[in-house]
Amino acid sequence: MPASATFIGALLGLGTQMYSNALRKLPYMRHPWEHVLGMGLGVVFANQLVKWDAQLQEDLDKMLEKAKAANERRYFDEDEG
């Protein structure tokens, strides 16, 4: 998973920089260091997005477990007492 996110982020950064140059009607590879910088930022963005999604899923699971426990206490504990 991290390898694919890294690759996708690199392509996203490279594509963004090339698109920016195309919009300004400049040569695609005008400053190669900008492409490297864009790829690096894309990699960081994609990897942080994957980490955020995993954390969000973990938090959602915790909240659903708490809600399930609260519902069980509300509806099943009253019948016993």
C-alpha positions in Angstrom: 0.0 0.0 0.0 2.7 2.6 0.8 4.6 1.8 -2.4 1.5 2.5 -4.5 0.7 5.7 -2.6 4.2 6.8 -3.1 4.1 6.1 -6.8 0.7 7.8 -7.3 1.8 10.8 -5.3 4.9 11.2 -7.4 2.8 11.0 -10.6 0.4 13.5 -9.1 3.2 16.0 -8.3 4.8 15.5 -11.7 1.5 15.9 -13.5 0.7 19.0 -11.6 3.9 20.7 -12.5 3.7 19.7 -16.2 0.1 20.9 -16.3 1.2 24.2 -14.7 3.9 24.6 -17.4 1.4 23.8 -20.1 -1.1 26.4 -18.9 1.6 29.0 -19.0 2.7 27.8 -22.5 6.2 27.0 -21.2 8.2 24.0 -22.2 7.2 21.0 -20.1 10.6 20.4 -18.6 11.6 24.0 -18.1 13.1 23.7 -14.6 13.6 20.0 -13.8 14.1 20.8 -10.1 10.5 22.0 -9.9 9.4 18.6 -11.1 11.5 16.9 -8.4 10.0 19.2 -5.8 6.5 18.6 -7.1 7.0 14.9 -7.0 8.3 15.1 -3.4 5.3 17.1 -2.3 3.0 14.7 -4.1 4.6 11.7 -2.3 4.2 13.4 1.1 0.6 14.4 0.3 -0.4 10.9 -0.8 1.3 9.1 2.1 -0.3 11.5 4.6 -3.7 10.9 3.0 -3.2 7.1 3.4 -2.3 7.6 7.1 -5.2 9.9 7.6 -7.6 7.4 6.0 -6.3 4.6 8.2 -6.6 6.8 11.4 -10.1 7.8 10.3 -11.2 4.2 9.9 -9.8 3.3 13.3 -11.6 6.2 14.9 -14.8 5.2 13.2 -14.5 1.6 14.4 -14.1 2.9 18.0 -17.1 5.2 17.7 -19.3 2.4 16.3 -18.2 0.0 19.1 -19.0 2.7 21.7 -22.4 3.3 20.1 -23.1 -0.4 20.0 -22.2 -0.8 23.7 -24.4 2.2 24.6 -27.3 0.8 22.7 -26.9 -2.6 24.4 -26.9 -0.9 27.8 -29.9 1.2 27.0 -32.1 -1.6 25.7 -30.9 -4.7 27.4 -29.9 -3.6 30.9 -33.3 -2.0 31.6 -35.1 -5.3 31.1 -32.9 -7.1 33.7 -33.3 -4.5 36.4 
